[in-house]
Amino acid sequence: QVQLVESGGNLVQPGGSLRLSCAVSTSIINIYALGWYRQAPGKRRELVAAIIRGGDTNYADSVKGRFTISRDNAKNTVYLQMNSLKPEDTAVYYCNCAQDGTIYYPSLLHSWGQGTQVTVSS
């Protein structure tokens, strides 16, 4: 069973930046897709960004142009660079992986890590 460990969350002021990291317990070179998700209090977990093995990326409309997902196959790590952060980005951020299109449906995924808290506030 794949284990995922997220890190990099913090308290940041609006307009600031953070880079989140997700360490994967297995080689990611053969993993079809990796994704970042977030869950704010009282809300459903939602997909933020996904990266497919060939390098294609997809983003939620709310983060397009501000967030960038990337993967380092040599380090078995996926990153989320977050710029121009807004208070509405406040949430616990999680990563996950899939071998098919279920990457786009967080309710279908398993093996969630503990997540990392991102708080955007002045």
Salt bridges, closest charged atoms under 4 A:
GLU46 OE2 - ARG38 NE 2.74
ASP61 OD1 - LYS64 NZ 3.13
ASP89 OD1 - ARG38 NH1 2.92
ASP89 OD2 - ARG66 NH1 2.76
